[in-house]
Amino acid sequence: MTDIDPEDAKLVTLARSVRARNGAAEGAAVRDLDGRTYNASTVALPSLKLTALQAAVAAAVSSGAEGLEAAVVVTEANLVDAESLAAVRDLTATGPVHLANTAGEVREQL
């Protein structure tokens, strides 16, 4: 894993575990300004489609989070889509968004 903050490394673990548990394409985790964490996997229903990061942000907001400190996406893809990144940026202009592969190795920080 790339050298990242230990608290952000915990987000990688949460994102990997929710992805594996649900057999999903992606897993994500976010940490709010109070240090609470939220994780989610891809939602792919006929009537609702969310990336894992969008779902994690939605879980945080629906629980009362007013801002985010950091976010992680675990995926086989090589990028975080613009809509997912925009959801995070609605809650933090500068907090890191880490992109990790399914082995938990952080490939990029956005």
N, C-alpha and C positions, 0 to 999 in steps of 0.2 A: 504494500500500500504506500502511496506517496505520503510524504510527511505532512500530516494535517493535524489540526487541533484535536486533542483527545476526545473532547465532547463531540466534535464532528465525526470522529471515528465511530463513536457509539451510534450515530445516525446511520452510518454505513451498515453496521450490524443489524439495526432494526429494519432497514430497507431490504437487505438481503433476505432476512428471515420471513418478512411478509410476502415477498416475491415467491420464495420457495414453498411456503405454507399454502399459498393459493394457486400455485402453478401458473402464475401470471407472467406476461411479457416484461413487465416492469414492477419494481417496488420503489417506494420513496418514503422519506422521513423528513420532518421539519422540526425545528425547535423554536418555541415562541420566546418572547422577551422575559417571561417568568421562568424559563428553563424547562417548561413542559414539552414533551415530545408527542408527535402524532405520526402515524405511519399508515400507508395505504398501498394497495396494488391497483393495477389497471382495472377499470370498470368497463366491461363490454357487454352491455345489455342491448336488446333491440331498440329500446326507447331512450337509453342513456349511455353515452360514451365519454369517459374521462381518462386522461392519462393518470398514472400513479401520482405524479406531482400535483396535478390539479386536485385529485381526491384528497391528498394529504393536506393541501392548503385549505380546502373546503372543510375538512375535519377540524383544523385549527380555528378557522373563523367561526364555525358553528359552535365551538366550545368557548368562544369569547376572546380569542387571541387578537390583539390589536397590532401586532407586529411580529416579525420573524428575525431570529439571529442567523440561522443557517438552514440549508436544505441539501438533500442528497437524492440522486436518482441512480438506481442500479438497473442497468439494461444492457442488452447486447448491442444496441444501436450506438452510433458514434456521435450522437448529438442530443441535445435537449430541444424539443420543438419550441417555437416562438411563443405559442399560447401558454404553455406550461411555465416558461420563464417569465412571461408577463404576469401570471398569477402570483408568483413569488415577489416580483418587483412591485406589485401593488402593496405589499406589506413591508418591503425593505429595499431601499435603493442600493445598498452596498453590501449586504450580507452575502457570504459566499454560497454558490450553488455548485456542489461537487458532482461530477459525472463519474460513476464507477462501473466497472464491468461486473459480470456475475460472480467473479472470484473475489470481489470486494476491493480490487485495485483501483484507486482513484486515478483517472486518466486526464481529467481536466477540471479546472476551477473557473467558473464563469462569474 
